[in-house]
Amino acid sequence: MFADYARVWPVHAILMGSAVLSLLTATWAATLGRYRKGSFRLHRTAAVTAFVLLATGLLVAAGMVQASGGPHLRVLHGVGGTVTIVLGFLTGAGGYAATKVRSNRKQLRTVHLWVGRLAVVLFLFTILAGLRQAGIL
């Protein structure tokens, strides 16, 4: 299935692009929409959706690299994507912990906020690196 690179990489691109749009929705809900009713629910739903899309996109990417026979993490897009996804998962874990833990909630929310901001910026740079690698940019 993954051996046909020309057919599989658009699936990866669509999954990751959808994940980033979902992350941007979560970011919007947490910042600009925070005074609107239901914004936290939207933030949480968009973040969980992004998590599922990221995990699926990561599996597709790993399958493509495995099928090509090349080593993993050999290009900037792969390394950047790995770092970004780890930060994204840490952001999600921090957000979940901030809603469940009573002590140090303010510090957890601050860490969640800043790691999330960094993850969004790194996601955009990773997208640019992927588009450059694919020859689109």
N, C-alpha and C positions, 0 to 999 in steps of 0.2 A: 504494500500500500504506500509506504513512504518513499519507495525507490523512484517514483515519478516526481522529481523535484518541482517541475514546472506546474504540476497540478496541486501539489501539497503546500508550497510556500504561500499561495494566496489564502489558504485556510488559516495558516498561522498568522498572517497579516490581519485578516478579518477578526480573528479571536482577540489578538492583542490590541488592535485598534478599538474594538468594542470595549475591551477592558479599560483602556485609557479614557474613553468617553464616559464609562461608568464611574471611573475614579474622579473625573472632572465634575460629574453630577454630584458625587458625594462631597467633593470639595465645595461646590456651589451651595449645597444644602447646609453645610456646616458654617459657611461664612455669610454669604449674602441672604440666605433664607432662614437664618437661625431664629428670627423673630416671628416666623410664620408657623402656624399650627401644622404639625406633622413633619416638620423639617428634619427632626432627628430620626424619625422612622425612614424617611427618604434617604438620609445619609447612611444609615445602617443597611438598608436594602441595596442601595447602589454599591456599597463597599463589599457586601457579601457576593453580589453578582460579579463584581470585578474580580474577587478572589477566585470564583469558579472559572471565569473566563481565562484568567492568568494561569491557573493550574492546567487547564486544558490546552492552552496555547504553548505552555512549557513542554507538555508531553508531546505535542506535535513537533515542536522544534527538536526535542531530543531524538524523536524517531527519525526526523529528516537527517540529522547529523549521523546517527547510527547507520542509517541506510546508505549514506554516502561513503562510509568507511573512514571518514576523517576523524581526527581527535576532537573532542568537545572543547569549547572555550579557546579556539584558535584565532578568533577575530575579535575586534573591538566590540561589535554588536553582541556577541555571545557573552563576553566578559561583563560588559555594561548591563546586559539584560539579567544576568545572574545576580549581580550586585543589587540591581533595582528590584528584582522580584524578592530577594531576601529582605530588603528594606520594606517593601510593600507588605510582606507577611508579618514583619515585626510591627509595622504600623497597625495592622489589624489586631494582632495580639495585644498591643498596648491599648487600643481602643476598647477591646473586650474587657481587659483587666480594669480599665478606668471605670467601666460601668458596674463591675462586680465587687471590687475591693473598696472597703470603706476608708482604710487608713491610706494616707499619701495619695488621695484621689487627685488633688490639684497638681502634684508633681507628675503623676502618670498622664494626666490630660495634656500637660505642657510637653512632655516627651512625645506623646502621640501626635500632637499638633506639629512639632518641628520635624520629626522623622517623616510624617506624612507629606509635609511641604517638600522636603528633600526628595522623597520618592517620586512625587509628581514631576518635579524638574528633571530628575534622572530618567524618568520614563520618556519624556519628550526628547531628551538627548539620545536615548537608546533607539527611539523611532527614527530619528535622523540618521543614526549610524546604520540601521537596517536598510533604510531607503538608499543610502549611499552604497552599501554592499550589494544591493539588488540591482544597482545601476540606474535607479530612478532619479537620484540626485547627482 
